Amino acid sequence: MAQFEEAMQKLETILHKLEQGDLALEESVNLFEQGMQLAHTCRKELDAAEGRIQKLVARRDGELAVEPFESGGE
């Protein structure tokens, strides 16, 4: 997941620069576009991680079974 952490760090840096508000319009737009791409990368990484999460459930015969985790959200 190093890609996720790296993308988040870059996104935080971009957000900090944009929040300062002292950038030229063109630079702000470019940073915003980069930020959106990084946010998309982070979302893909989180979705992939969620897909790998599994839960243990007890079956009727008393055995444990592994099923995919379903968040029930979005």
PQR file of N, CA, C, O and H, with PARSE charges and radii, in Angstrom:
ATOM      1  N   MET A   1       0.812  -1.204   0.000 -0.4000 1.5000
ATOM      2  CA  MET A   1       0.000   0.000   0.000 -0.0000 2.0000
ATOM      3  C   MET A   1       0.850   1.260   0.000  0.5500 1.7000
ATOM      4  O   MET A   1       0.355   2.347   0.300 -0.5500 1.4000
ATOM      5  N   ALA A   2       2.070   1.126  -0.321 -0.4000 1.5000
ATOM      6  CA  ALA A   2       2.940   2.303  -0.341 -0.0000 2.0000
ATOM      7  C   ALA A   2       2.410   3.352  -1.314  0.5500 1.7000
ATOM      8  O   ALA A   2       2.588   4.551  -1.100 -0.5500 1.4000
ATOM      9  H   ALA A   2       2.472   0.244  -0.565  0.4000 1.0000
ATOM     10  N   GLN A   3       1.764   2.900  -2.372 -0.4000 1.5000
ATOM     11  CA  GLN A   3       1.215   3.839  -3.343 -0.0000 2.0000
ATOM     12  C   GLN A   3       0.134   4.708  -2.696  0.5500 1.7000
ATOM     13  O   GLN A   3       0.037   5.899  -2.990 -0.5500 1.4000
ATOM     14  H   GLN A   3       1.619   1.926  -2.546  0.4000 1.0000
ATOM     15  N   PHE A   4      -0.666   4.124  -1.828 -0.4000 1.5000
ATOM     16  CA  PHE A   4      -1.720   4.870  -1.159 -0.0000 2.0000
ATOM     17  C   PHE A   4      -1.132   5.954  -0.264  0.5500 1.7000
ATOM     18  O   PHE A   4      -1.543   7.113  -0.328 -0.5500 1.4000
ATOM     19  H   PHE A   4      -0.587   3.156  -1.589  0.4000 1.0000
ATOM     20  N   GLU A   5      -0.171   5.572   0.568 -0.4000 1.5000
ATOM     21  CA  GLU A   5       0.434   6.535   1.483 -0.0000 2.0000
ATOM     22  C   GLU A   5       1.129   7.664   0.730  0.5500 1.7000
ATOM     23  O   GLU A   5       1.045   8.828   1.124 -0.5500 1.4000
ATOM     24  H   GLU A   5       0.162   4.630   0.619  0.4000 1.0000
ATOM     25  N   GLU A   6       1.813   7.313  -0.351 -0.4000 1.5000
ATOM     26  CA  GLU A   6       2.497   8.332  -1.160 -0.0000 2.0000
ATOM     27  C   GLU A   6       1.487   9.291  -1.788  0.5500 1.7000
ATOM     28  O   GLU A   6       1.685  10.506  -1.777 -0.5500 1.4000
ATOM     29  H   GLU A   6       1.881   6.368  -0.671  0.4000 1.0000
ATOM     30  N   ALA A   7       0.418   8.744  -2.326 -0.4000 1.5000
ATOM     31  CA  ALA A   7      -0.617   9.584  -2.941 -0.0000 2.0000
ATOM     32  C   ALA A   7      -1.269  10.488  -1.900  0.5500 1.7000
ATOM     33  O   ALA A   7      -1.529  11.660  -2.171 -0.5500 1.4000
ATOM     34  H   ALA A   7       0.257   7.757  -2.335  0.4000 1.0000
ATOM     35  N   MET A   8      -1.534   9.948  -0.712 -0.4000 1.5000
ATOM     36  CA  MET A   8      -2.139  10.762   0.348 -0.0000 2.0000
ATOM     37  C   MET A   8      -1.215  11.895   0.779  0.5500 1.7000
ATOM     38  O   MET A   8      -1.669  13.013   1.022 -0.5500 1.4000
ATOM     39  H   MET A   8      -1.322   8.995  -0.492  0.4000 1.0000
ATOM     40  N   GLN A   9       0.072  11.609   0.874 -0.4000 1.5000
ATOM     41  CA  GLN A   9       1.031  12.643   1.264 -0.0000 2.0000
ATOM     42  C   GLN A   9       1.082  13.756   0.215  0.5500 1.7000
ATOM     43  O   GLN A   9       1.106  14.937   0.559 -0.5500 1.4000
ATOM     44  H   GLN A   9       0.441  10.701   0.677  0.4000 1.0000
ATOM     45  N   LYS A  10       1.100  13.375  -1.064 -0.4000 1.5000
ATOM     46  CA  LYS A  10       1.107  14.374  -2.134 -0.0000 2.0000
ATOM     47  C   LYS A  10      -0.191  15.182  -2.119  0.5500 1.7000
ATOM     48  O   LYS A  10      -0.175  16.396  -2.320 -0.5500 1.4000
ATOM     49  H   LYS A  10       1.081  12.415  -1.344  0.4000 1.0000
ATOM     50  N   LEU A  11      -1.301  14.509  -1.883 -0.4000 1.5000
ATOM     51  CA  LEU A  11      -2.592  15.187  -1.837 -0.0000 2.0000
ATOM     52  C   LEU A  11      -2.640  16.191  -0.684  0.5500 1.7000
ATOM     53  O   LEU A  11      -3.153  17.298  -0.850 -0.5500 1.4000
ATOM     54  H   LEU A  11      -1.314  13.523  -1.720  0.4000 1.0000
ATOM     55  N   GLU A  12      -2.116  15.819   0.469 -0.4000 1.5000
ATOM     56  CA  GLU A  12      -2.076  16.738   1.606 -0.0000 2.0000
ATOM     57  C   GLU A  12      -1.214  17.966   1.303  0.5500 1.7000
ATOM     58  O   GLU A  12      -1.554  19.080   1.701 -0.5500 1.4000
ATOM     59  H   GLU A  12      -1.699  14.920   0.603  0.4000 1.0000
ATOM     60  N   THR A  13      -0.113  17.761   0.605 -0.4000 1.5000
ATOM     61  CA  THR A  13       0.754  18.878   0.219 -0.0000 2.0000
ATOM     62  C   THR A  13       0.023  19.825  -0.730  0.5500 1.7000
ATOM     63  O   THR A  13       0.103  21.045  -0.588 -0.5500 1.4000
ATOM     64  H   THR A  13       0.162  16.855   0.281  0.4000 1.0000
ATOM     65  N   ILE A  14      -0.680  19.256  -1.684 -0.4000 1.5000
ATOM     66  CA  ILE A  14      -1.447  20.070  -2.635 -0.0000 2.0000
ATOM     67  C   ILE A  14      -2.533  20.851  -1.906  0.5500 1.7000
ATOM     68  O   ILE A  14      -2.716  22.043  -2.151 -0.5500 1.4000
ATOM     69  H   ILE A  14      -0.745  18.265  -1.799  0.4000 1.0000
ATOM     70  N   LEU A  15      -3.249  20.183  -1.017 -0.4000 1.5000
ATOM     71  CA  LEU A  15      -4.309  20.867  -0.272 -0.0000 2.0000
ATOM     72  C   LEU A  15      -3.755  22.029   0.545  0.5500 1.7000
ATOM     73  O   LEU A  15      -4.361  23.099   0.605 -0.5500 1.4000
ATOM     74  H   LEU A  15      -3.100  19.214  -0.818  0.4000 1.0000
ATOM     75  N   HIS A  16      -2.612  21.814   1.167 -0.4000 1.5000
ATOM     76  CA  HIS A  16      -1.991  22.881   1.957 -0.0000 2.0000
ATOM     77  C   HIS A  16      -1.658  24.089   1.066  0.5500 1.7000
ATOM     78  O   HIS A  16      -1.914  25.233   1.441 -0.5500 1.4000
ATOM     79  H   HIS A  16      -2.120  20.945   1.118  0.4000 1.0000
ATOM     80  N   LYS A  17      -1.089  23.822  -0.108 -0.4000 1.5000
ATOM     81  CA  LYS A  17      -0.750  24.904  -1.028 -0.0000 2.0000
ATOM     82  C   LYS A  17      -2.004  25.654  -1.487  0.5500 1.7000
ATOM     83  O   LYS A  17      -2.012  26.884  -1.551 -0.5500 1.4000
ATOM     84  H   LYS A  17      -0.881  22.893  -0.412  0.4000 1.0000
ATOM     85  N   LEU A  18      -3.059  24.903  -1.805 -0.4000 1.5000
ATOM     86  CA  LEU A  18      -4.299  25.538  -2.267 -0.0000 2.0000
ATOM     87  C   LEU A  18      -4.953  26.350  -1.151  0.5500 1.7000
ATOM     88  O   LEU A  18      -5.512  27.417  -1.405 -0.5500 1.4000
ATOM     89  H   LEU A  18      -3.052  23.904  -1.754  0.4000 1.0000
ATOM     90  N   GLU A  19      -4.886  25.857   0.067 -0.4000 1.5000
ATOM     91  CA  GLU A  19      -5.490  26.569   1.196 -0.0000 2.0000
ATOM     92  C   GLU A  19      -4.789  27.880   1.505  0.5500 1.7000
ATOM     93  O   GLU A  19      -5.406  28.802   2.040 -0.5500 1.4000
ATOM     94  H   GLU A  19      -4.432  24.990   0.274  0.4000 1.0000
ATOM     95  N   GLN A  20      -3.520  27.975   1.179 -0.4000 1.5000
ATOM     96  CA  GLN A  20      -2.788  29.220   1.418 -0.0000 2.0000
ATOM     97  C   GLN A  20      -3.333  30.346   0.545  0.5500 1.7000
ATOM     98  O   GLN A  20      -3.286  31.511   0.940 -0.5500 1.4000
ATOM     99  H   GLN A  20      -3.018  27.226   0.745  0.4000 1.0000
ATOM    100  N   GLY A  21      -3.844  30.017  -0.626 -0.4000 1.5000
ATOM    101  CA  GLY A  21      -4.514  30.990  -1.474 -0.0000 2.0000
ATOM    102  C   GLY A  21      -3.631  32.010  -2.161  0.5500 1.7000
ATOM    103  O   GLY A  21      -4.141  33.009  -2.667 -0.5500 1.4000
ATOM    104  H   GLY A  21      -3.882  29.071  -0.947  0.4000 1.0000
ATOM    105  N   ASP A  22      -2.326  31.798  -2.199 -0.4000 1.5000
ATOM    106  CA  ASP A  22      -1.448  32.782  -2.828 -0.0000 2.0000
ATOM    107  C   ASP A  22      -0.876  32.307  -4.164  0.5500 1.7000
ATOM    108  O   ASP A  22       0.174  32.786  -4.594 -0.5500 1.4000
ATOM    109  H   ASP A  22      -1.911  30.987  -1.788  0.4000 1.0000
ATOM    110  N   LEU A  23      -1.550  31.382  -4.813 -0.4000 1.5000
ATOM    111  CA  LEU A  23      -1.102  30.850  -6.096 -0.0000 2.0000
ATOM    112  C   LEU A  23      -1.795  31.567  -7.251  0.5500 1.7000
ATOM    113  O   LEU A  23      -2.897  32.097  -7.101 -0.5500 1.4000
ATOM    114  H   LEU A  23      -2.403  30.993  -4.464  0.4000 1.0000
ATOM    115  N   ALA A  24      -1.141  31.574  -8.383 -0.4000 1.5000
ATOM    116  CA  ALA A  24      -1.762  32.088  -9.596 -0.0000 2.0000
ATOM    117  C   ALA A  24      -2.888  31.138 -10.002  0.5500 1.7000
ATOM    118  O   ALA A  24      -2.879  29.962  -9.640 -0.5500 1.4000
ATOM    119  H   ALA A  24      -0.246  31.144  -8.504  0.4000 1.0000
ATOM    120  N   LEU A  25      -3.838  31.650 -10.741 -0.4000 1.5000
ATOM    121  CA  LEU A  25      -4.998  30.854 -11.142 -0.0000 2.0000
ATOM    122  C   LEU A  25      -4.577  29.585 -11.877  0.5500 1.7000
ATOM    123  O   LEU A  25      -5.064  28.499 -11.563 -0.5500 1.4000
ATOM    124  H   LEU A  25      -3.845  32.606 -11.034  0.4000 1.0000
ATOM    125  N   GLU A  26      -3.690  29.709 -12.837 -0.4000 1.5000
ATOM    126  CA  GLU A  26      -3.267  28.547 -13.627 -0.0000 2.0000
ATOM    127  C   GLU A  26      -2.611  27.479 -12.745  0.5500 1.7000
ATOM    128  O   GLU A  26      -2.863  26.286 -12.916 -0.5500 1.4000
ATOM    129  H   GLU A  26      -3.294  30.591 -13.092  0.4000 1.0000
ATOM    130  N   GLU A  27      -1.784  27.909 -11.816 -0.4000 1.5000
ATOM    131  CA  GLU A  27      -1.132  26.965 -10.912 -0.0000 2.0000
ATOM    132  C   GLU A  27      -2.167  26.304  -9.992  0.5500 1.7000
ATOM    133  O   GLU A  27      -2.070  25.111  -9.702 -0.5500 1.4000
ATOM    134  H   GLU A  27      -1.580  28.878 -11.677  0.4000 1.0000
ATOM    135  N   SER A  28      -3.141  27.070  -9.543 -0.4000 1.5000
ATOM    136  CA  SER A  28      -4.206  26.509  -8.701 -0.0000 2.0000
ATOM    137  C   SER A  28      -4.996  25.452  -9.461  0.5500 1.7000
ATOM    138  O   SER A  28      -5.304  24.392  -8.916 -0.5500 1.4000
ATOM    139  H   SER A  28      -3.220  28.038  -9.778  0.4000 1.0000
ATOM    140  N   VAL A  29      -5.319  25.733 -10.704 -0.4000 1.5000
ATOM    141  CA  VAL A  29      -6.080  24.779 -11.518 -0.0000 2.0000
ATOM    142  C   VAL A  29      -5.256  23.513 -11.739  0.5500 1.7000
ATOM    143  O   VAL A  29      -5.782  22.405 -11.633 -0.5500 1.4000
ATOM    144  H   VAL A  29      -5.069  26.594 -11.147  0.4000 1.0000
ATOM    145  N   ASN A  30      -3.972  23.670 -12.045 -0.4000 1.5000
ATOM    146  CA  ASN A  30      -3.109  22.508 -12.247 -0.0000 2.0000
ATOM    147  C   ASN A  30      -3.013  21.659 -10.978  0.5500 1.7000
ATOM    148  O   ASN A  30      -3.094  20.432 -11.040 -0.5500 1.4000
ATOM    149  H   ASN A  30      -3.544  24.570 -12.131  0.4000 1.0000
ATOM    150  N   LEU A  31      -2.841  22.305  -9.848 -0.4000 1.5000
ATOM    151  CA  LEU A  31      -2.774  21.573  -8.584 -0.0000 2.0000
ATOM    152  C   LEU A  31      -4.097  20.884  -8.273  0.5500 1.7000
ATOM    153  O   LEU A  31      -4.117  19.761  -7.767 -0.5500 1.4000
ATOM    154  H   LEU A  31      -2.775  23.301  -9.798  0.4000 1.0000
ATOM    155  N   PHE A  32      -5.200  21.559  -8.578 -0.4000 1.5000
ATOM    156  CA  PHE A  32      -6.514  20.954  -8.366 -0.0000 2.0000
ATOM    157  C   PHE A  32      -6.661  19.687  -9.207  0.5500 1.7000
ATOM    158  O   PHE A  32      -7.144  18.667  -8.716 -0.5500 1.4000
ATOM    159  H   PHE A  32      -5.184  22.471  -8.989  0.4000 1.0000
ATOM    160  N   GLU A  33      -6.247  19.751 -10.470 -0.4000 1.5000
ATOM    161  CA  GLU A  33      -6.324  18.578 -11.350 -0.0000 2.0000
ATOM    162  C   GLU A  33      -5.460  17.435 -10.813  0.5500 1.7000
ATOM    163  O   GLU A  33      -5.885  16.279 -10.814 -0.5500 1.4000
ATOM    164  H   GLU A  33      -5.855  20.579 -10.870  0.4000 1.0000
ATOM    165  N   GLN A  34      -4.255  17.756 -10.357 -0.4000 1.5000
ATOM    166  CA  GLN A  34      -3.384  16.734  -9.778 -0.0000 2.0000
ATOM    167  C   GLN A  34      -4.033  16.126  -8.531  0.5500 1.7000
ATOM    168  O   GLN A  34      -3.988  14.915  -8.318 -0.5500 1.4000
ATOM    169  H   GLN A  34      -3.910  18.694 -10.356  0.4000 1.0000
ATOM    170  N   GLY A  35      -4.627  16.981  -7.726 -0.4000 1.5000
ATOM    171  CA  GLY A  35      -5.299  16.513  -6.524 -0.0000 2.0000
ATOM    172  C   GLY A  35      -6.450  15.570  -6.828  0.5500 1.7000
ATOM    173  O   GLY A  35      -6.637  14.567  -6.139 -0.5500 1.4000
ATOM    174  H   GLY A  35      -4.663  17.965  -7.899  0.4000 1.0000
ATOM    175  N   MET A  36      -7.213  15.888  -7.852 -0.4000 1.5000
ATOM    176  CA  MET A  36      -8.328  15.016  -8.238 -0.0000 2.0000
ATOM    177  C   MET A  36      -7.811  13.658  -8.712  0.5500 1.7000
ATOM    178  O   MET A  36      -8.409  12.627  -8.401 -0.5500 1.4000
ATOM    179  H   MET A  36      -7.061  16.703  -8.411  0.4000 1.0000
ATOM    180  N   GLN A  37      -6.718  13.648  -9.455 -0.4000 1.5000
ATOM    181  CA  GLN A  37      -6.123  12.386  -9.904 -0.0000 2.0000
ATOM    182  C   GLN A  37      -5.618  11.574  -8.716  0.5500 1.7000
ATOM    183  O   GLN A  37      -5.801  10.358  -8.670 -0.5500 1.4000
ATOM    184  H   GLN A  37      -6.233  14.485  -9.708  0.4000 1.0000
ATOM    185  N   LEU A  38      -4.986  12.243  -7.761 -0.4000 1.5000
ATOM    186  CA  LEU A  38      -4.509  11.557  -6.568 -0.0000 2.0000
ATOM    187  C   LEU A  38      -5.672  11.011  -5.738  0.5500 1.7000
ATOM    188  O   LEU A  38      -5.593   9.903  -5.208 -0.5500 1.4000
ATOM    189  H   LEU A  38      -4.838  13.232  -7.800  0.4000 1.0000
ATOM    190  N   ALA A  39      -6.742  11.785  -5.629 -0.4000 1.5000
ATOM    191  CA  ALA A  39      -7.919  11.328  -4.887 -0.0000 2.0000
ATOM    192  C   ALA A  39      -8.508  10.082  -5.552  0.5500 1.7000
ATOM    193  O   ALA A  39      -8.946   9.158  -4.867 -0.5500 1.4000
ATOM    194  H   ALA A  39      -6.806  12.685  -6.060  0.4000 1.0000
ATOM    195  N   HIS A  40      -8.516  10.059  -6.868 -0.4000 1.5000
ATOM    196  CA  HIS A  40      -9.010   8.892  -7.607 -0.0000 2.0000
ATOM    197  C   HIS A  40      -8.119   7.675  -7.323  0.5500 1.7000
ATOM    198  O   HIS A  40      -8.620   6.572  -7.102 -0.5500 1.4000
ATOM    199  H   HIS A  40      -8.160  10.810  -7.425  0.4000 1.0000
ATOM    200  N   THR A  41      -6.803   7.883  -7.331 -0.4000 1.5000
ATOM    201  CA  THR A  41      -5.862   6.805  -7.023 -0.0000 2.0000
ATOM    202  C   THR A  41      -6.111   6.261  -5.621  0.5500 1.7000
ATOM    203  O   THR A  41      -6.131   5.047  -5.414 -0.5500 1.4000
ATOM    204  H   THR A  41      -6.397   8.779  -7.511  0.4000 1.0000
ATOM    205  N   CYS A  42      -6.299   7.155  -4.669 -0.4000 1.5000
ATOM    206  CA  CYS A  42      -6.563   6.738  -3.281 -0.0000 2.0000
ATOM    207  C   CYS A  42      -7.859   5.951  -3.187  0.5500 1.7000
ATOM    208  O   CYS A  42      -7.915   4.937  -2.491 -0.5500 1.4000
ATOM    209  H   CYS A  42      -6.283   8.140  -4.837  0.4000 1.0000
ATOM    210  N   ARG A  43      -8.892   6.397  -3.868 -0.4000 1.5000
ATOM    211  CA  ARG A  43     -10.181   5.709  -3.851 -0.0000 2.0000
ATOM    212  C   ARG A  43     -10.037   4.299  -4.422  0.5500 1.7000
ATOM    213  O   ARG A  43     -10.608   3.354  -3.879 -0.5500 1.4000
ATOM    214  H   ARG A  43      -8.847   7.221  -4.432  0.4000 1.0000
ATOM    215  N   LYS A  44      -9.282   4.148  -5.509 -0.4000 1.5000
ATOM    216  CA  LYS A  44      -9.069   2.827  -6.100 -0.0000 2.0000
ATOM    217  C   LYS A  44      -8.338   1.909  -5.124  0.5500 1.7000
ATOM    218  O   LYS A  44      -8.689   0.736  -4.996 -0.5500 1.4000
ATOM    219  H   LYS A  44      -8.818   4.916  -5.950  0.4000 1.0000
ATOM    220  N   GLU A  45      -7.335   2.426  -4.444 -0.4000 1.5000
ATOM    221  CA  GLU A  45      -6.587   1.638  -3.459 -0.0000 2.0000
ATOM    222  C   GLU A  45      -7.496   1.218  -2.307  0.5500 1.7000
ATOM    223  O   GLU A  45      -7.444   0.071  -1.861 -0.5500 1.4000
ATOM    224  H   GLU A  45      -7.049   3.379  -4.548  0.4000 1.0000
ATOM    225  N   LEU A  46      -8.330   2.141  -1.824 -0.4000 1.5000
ATOM    226  CA  LEU A  46      -9.253   1.812  -0.729 -0.0000 2.0000
ATOM    227  C   LEU A  46     -10.286   0.781  -1.161  0.5500 1.7000
ATOM    228  O   LEU A  46     -10.613  -0.129  -0.400 -0.5500 1.4000
ATOM    229  H   LEU A  46      -8.373   3.072  -2.186  0.4000 1.0000
ATOM    230  N   ASP A  47     -10.801   0.919  -2.379 -0.4000 1.5000
ATOM    231  CA  ASP A  47     -11.764  -0.053  -2.893 -0.0000 2.0000
ATOM    232  C   ASP A  47     -11.137  -1.444  -3.002  0.5500 1.7000
ATOM    233  O   ASP A  47     -11.775  -2.448  -2.684 -0.5500 1.4000
ATOM    234  H   ASP A  47     -10.536   1.659  -2.997  0.4000 1.0000
ATOM    235  N   ALA A  48      -9.883  -1.493  -3.455 -0.4000 1.5000
ATOM    236  CA  ALA A  48      -9.188  -2.774  -3.575 -0.0000 2.0000
ATOM    237  C   ALA A  48      -8.977  -3.392  -2.192  0.5500 1.7000
ATOM    238  O   ALA A  48      -9.152  -4.598  -2.017 -0.5500 1.4000
ATOM    239  H   ALA A  48      -9.365  -0.678  -3.714  0.4000 1.0000
ATOM    240  N   ALA A  49      -8.607  -2.578  -1.221 -0.4000 1.5000
ATOM    241  CA  ALA A  49      -8.407  -3.082   0.140 -0.0000 2.0000
ATOM    242  C   ALA A  49      -9.719  -3.603   0.722  0.5500 1.7000
ATOM    243  O   ALA A  49      -9.750  -4.655   1.361 -0.5500 1.4000
ATOM    244  H   ALA A  49      -8.466  -1.598  -1.363  0.4000 1.0000
ATOM    245  N   GLU A  50     -10.790  -2.866   0.498 -0.4000 1.5000
ATOM    246  CA  GLU A  50     -12.093  -3.294   1.007 -0.0000 2.0000
ATOM    247  C   GLU A  50     -12.488  -4.628   0.390  0.5500 1.7000
ATOM    248  O   GLU A  50     -13.068  -5.480   1.063 -0.5500 1.4000
ATOM    249  H   GLU A  50     -10.765  -2.012  -0.021  0.4000 1.0000
ATOM    250  N   GLY A  51     -12.179  -4.809  -0.879 -0.4000 1.5000
ATOM    251  CA  GLY A  51     -12.506  -6.061  -1.549 -0.0000 2.0000
ATOM    252  C   GLY A  51     -11.751  -7.248  -0.988  0.5500 1.7000
ATOM    253  O   GLY A  51     -12.215  -8.383  -1.091 -0.5500 1.4000
ATOM    254  H   GLY A  51     -11.709  -4.117  -1.427  0.4000 1.0000
ATOM    255  N   ARG A  52     -10.590  -7.000  -0.393 -0.4000 1.5000
ATOM    256  CA  ARG A  52      -9.795  -8.079   0.185 -0.0000 2.0000
ATOM    257  C   ARG A  52     -10.208  -8.416   1.607  0.5500 1.7000
ATOM    258  O   ARG A  52      -9.847  -9.474   2.122 -0.5500 1.4000
ATOM    259  H   ARG A  52     -10.214  -6.077  -0.309  0.4000 1.0000
ATOM    260  N   ILE A  53     -10.950  -7.541   2.237 -0.4000 1.5000
ATOM    261  CA  ILE A  53     -11.377  -7.794   3.616 -0.0000 2.0000
ATOM    262  C   ILE A  53     -12.434  -8.889   3.605  0.5500 1.7000
ATOM    263  O   ILE A  53     -13.376  -8.873   2.813 -0.5500 1.4000
ATOM    264  H   ILE A  53     -11.243  -6.681   1.818  0.4000 1.0000
ATOM    265  N   GLN A  54     -12.246  -9.827   4.501 -0.4000 1.5000
ATOM    266  CA  GLN A  54     -13.210 -10.914   4.602 -0.0000 2.0000
ATOM    267  C   GLN A  54     -13.704 -10.993   6.034  0.5500 1.7000
ATOM    268  O   GLN A  54     -13.066 -10.489   6.958 -0.5500 1.4000
ATOM    269  H   GLN A  54     -11.481  -9.840   5.145  0.4000 1.0000
ATOM    270  N   LYS A  55     -14.825 -11.621   6.196 -0.4000 1.5000
ATOM    271  CA  LYS A  55     -15.357 -11.803   7.543 -0.0000 2.0000
ATOM    272  C   LYS A  55     -15.586 -13.287   7.788  0.5500 1.7000
ATOM    273  O   LYS A  55     -15.858 -14.053   6.863 -0.5500 1.4000
ATOM    274  H   LYS A  55     -15.343 -12.031   5.445  0.4000 1.0000
ATOM    275  N   LEU A  56     -15.473 -13.669   9.032 -0.4000 1.5000
ATOM    276  CA  LEU A  56     -15.770 -15.039   9.438 -0.0000 2.0000
ATOM    277  C   LEU A  56     -17.214 -15.099   9.901  0.5500 1.7000
ATOM    278  O   LEU A  56     -17.661 -14.259  10.682 -0.5500 1.4000
ATOM    279  H   LEU A  56     -15.252 -13.047   9.783  0.4000 1.0000
ATOM    280  N   VAL A  57     -17.926 -16.076   9.424 -0.4000 1.5000
ATOM    281  CA  VAL A  57     -19.312 -16.252   9.859 -0.0000 2.0000
ATOM    282  C   VAL A  57     -19.504 -17.706  10.304  0.5500 1.7000
ATOM    283  O   VAL A  57     -18.899 -18.628   9.756 -0.5500 1.4000
ATOM    284  H   VAL A  57     -17.563 -16.758   8.789  0.4000 1.0000
ATOM    285  N   ALA A  58     -20.345 -17.876  11.290 -0.4000 1.5000
ATOM    286  CA  ALA A  58     -20.651 -19.221  11.776 -0.0000 2.0000
ATOM    287  C   ALA A  58     -21.768 -19.802  10.924  0.5500 1.7000
ATOM    288  O   ALA A  58     -22.818 -19.185  10.742 -0.5500 1.4000
ATOM    289  H   ALA A  58     -20.836 -17.127  11.735  0.4000 1.0000
ATOM    290  N   ARG A  59     -21.524 -20.985  10.413 -0.4000 1.5000
ATOM    291  CA  ARG A  59     -22.558 -21.667   9.637 -0.0000 2.0000
ATOM    292  C   ARG A  59     -23.453 -22.455  10.584  0.5500 1.7000
ATOM    293  O   ARG A  59     -23.129 -22.612  11.761 -0.5500 1.4000
ATOM    294  H   ARG A  59     -20.671 -21.486  10.562  0.4000 1.0000
ATOM    295  N   ARG A  60     -24.557 -22.941  10.084 -0.4000 1.5000
ATOM    296  CA  ARG A  60     -25.499 -23.683  10.919 -0.0000 2.0000
ATOM    297  C   ARG A  60     -24.900 -24.963  11.488  0.5500 1.7000
ATOM    298  O   ARG A  60     -25.307 -25.420  12.556 -0.5500 1.4000
ATOM    299  H   ARG A  60     -24.820 -22.813   9.128  0.4000 1.0000
ATOM    300  N   ASP A  61     -23.933 -25.543  10.777 -0.4000 1.5000
ATOM    301  CA  ASP A  61     -23.338 -26.788  11.273 -0.0000 2.0000
ATOM    302  C   ASP A  61     -22.249 -26.540  12.312  0.5500 1.7000
ATOM    303  O   ASP A  61     -21.560 -27.473  12.725 -0.5500 1.4000
ATOM    304  H   ASP A  61     -23.602 -25.172   9.909  0.4000 1.0000
ATOM    305  N   GLY A  62     -22.089 -25.283  12.738 -0.4000 1.5000
ATOM    306  CA  GLY A  62     -21.124 -24.952  13.769 -0.0000 2.0000
ATOM    307  C   GLY A  62     -19.735 -24.626  13.257  0.5500 1.7000
ATOM    308  O   GLY A  62     -18.886 -24.162  14.018 -0.5500 1.4000
ATOM    309  H   GLY A  62     -22.648 -24.524  12.403  0.4000 1.0000
ATOM    310  N   GLU A  63     -19.497 -24.863  11.985 -0.4000 1.5000
ATOM    311  CA  GLU A  63     -18.197 -24.550  11.383 -0.0000 2.0000
ATOM    312  C   GLU A  63     -18.126 -23.058  11.041  0.5500 1.7000
ATOM    313  O   GLU A  63     -19.148 -22.386  10.906 -0.5500 1.4000
ATOM    314  H   GLU A  63     -20.187 -25.240  11.367  0.4000 1.0000
ATOM    315  N   LEU A  64     -16.902 -22.564  10.904 -0.4000 1.5000
ATOM    316  CA  LEU A  64     -16.700 -21.184  10.479 -0.0000 2.0000
ATOM    317  C   LEU A  64     -16.470 -21.150   8.973  0.5500 1.7000
ATOM    318  O   LEU A  64     -15.834 -22.042   8.412 -0.5500 1.4000
ATOM    319  H   LEU A  64     -16.072 -23.110  11.013  0.4000 1.0000
ATOM    320  N   ALA A  65     -16.983 -20.131   8.340 -0.4000 1.5000
ATOM    321  CA  ALA A  65     -16.782 -19.947   6.908 -0.0000 2.0000
ATOM    322  C   ALA A  65     -16.318 -18.516   6.662  0.5500 1.7000
ATOM    323  O   ALA A  65     -16.637 -17.605   7.426 -0.5500 1.4000
ATOM    324  H   ALA A  65     -17.500 -19.407   8.796  0.4000 1.0000
ATOM    325  N   VAL A  66     -15.570 -18.337   5.593 -0.4000 1.5000
ATOM    326  CA  VAL A  66     -15.073 -17.010   5.219 -0.0000 2.0000
ATOM    327  C   VAL A  66     -15.925 -16.491   4.069  0.5500 1.7000
ATOM    328  O   VAL A  66     -16.118 -17.175   3.064 -0.5500 1.4000
ATOM    329  H   VAL A  66     -15.311 -19.077   4.972  0.4000 1.0000
ATOM    330  N   GLU A  67     -16.432 -15.272   4.232 -0.4000 1.5000
ATOM    331  CA  GLU A  67     -17.242 -14.637   3.184 -0.0000 2.0000
ATOM    332  C   GLU A  67     -16.670 -13.259   2.881  0.5500 1.7000
ATOM    333  O   GLU A  67     -16.025 -12.659   3.740 -0.5500 1.4000
ATOM    334  H   GLU A  67     -16.275 -14.717   5.048  0.4000 1.0000
ATOM    335  N   PRO A  68     -16.895 -12.748   1.678 -0.5600 1.5000
ATOM    336  CA  PRO A  68     -16.458 -11.380   1.384  0.2800 2.0000
ATOM    337  C   PRO A  68     -17.169 -10.394   2.279  0.5500 1.7000
ATOM    338  O   PRO A  68     -18.328 -10.592   2.642 -0.5500 1.4000
ATOM    339  N   PHE A  69     -16.477  -9.337   2.633 -0.4000 1.5000
ATOM    340  CA  PHE A  69     -17.055  -8.273   3.440 -0.0000 2.0000
ATOM    341  C   PHE A  69     -17.879  -7.369   2.535  0.5500 1.7000
ATOM    342  O   PHE A  69     -17.413  -6.948   1.477 -0.5500 1.4000
ATOM    343  H   PHE A  69     -15.535  -9.176   2.338  0.4000 1.0000
ATOM    344  N   GLU A  70     -19.100  -7.075   2.953 -0.4000 1.5000
ATOM    345  CA  GLU A  70     -19.949  -6.120   2.231 -0.0000 2.0000
ATOM    346  C   GLU A  70     -20.282  -4.991   3.175  0.5500 1.7000
ATOM    347  O   GLU A  70     -20.915  -5.196   4.210 -0.5500 1.4000
ATOM    348  H   GLU A  70     -19.478  -7.417   3.813  0.4000 1.0000
ATOM    349  N   SER A  71     -19.845  -3.776   2.808 -0.4000 1.5000
ATOM    350  CA  SER A  71     -19.990  -2.643   3.722 -0.0000 2.0000
ATOM    351  C   SER A  71     -21.433  -2.172   3.840  0.5500 1.7000
ATOM    352  O   SER A  71     -21.808  -1.593   4.860 -0.5500 1.4000
ATOM    353  H   SER A  71     -19.330  -3.609   1.967  0.4000 1.0000
ATOM    354  N   GLY A  72     -22.236  -2.407   2.832 -0.4000 1.5000
ATOM    355  CA  GLY A  72     -23.619  -1.953   2.885 -0.0000 2.0000
ATOM    356  C   GLY A  72     -23.766  -0.469   2.559  0.5500 1.7000
ATOM    357  O   GLY A  72     -24.886   0.032   2.460 -0.5500 1.4000
ATOM    358  H   GLY A  72     -21.931  -2.878   2.004  0.4000 1.0000
ATOM    359  N   GLY A  73     -22.655   0.234   2.393 -0.4000 1.5000
ATOM    360  CA  GLY A  73     -22.695   1.661   2.050 -0.0000 2.0000
ATOM    361  C   GLY A  73     -22.689   1.842   0.553  0.5500 1.7000
ATOM    362  O   GLY A  73     -22.771   0.873  -0.201 -0.5500 1.4000
ATOM    363  H   GLY A  73     -21.745  -0.173   2.473  0.4000 1.0000
ATOM    364  N   GLU A  74     -22.591   3.082   0.124 -0.4000 1.5000
ATOM    365  CA  GLU A  74     -22.519   3.514  -1.274 -0.0000 2.0000
ATOM    366  C   GLU A  74     -22.915   2.445  -2.188  0.5500 1.7000
ATOM    367  O   GLU A  74     -22.912   2.639  -3.404 -0.5500 1.4000
ATOM    368  H   GLU A  74     -22.524   3.870   0.736  0.4000 1.0000
TER
END
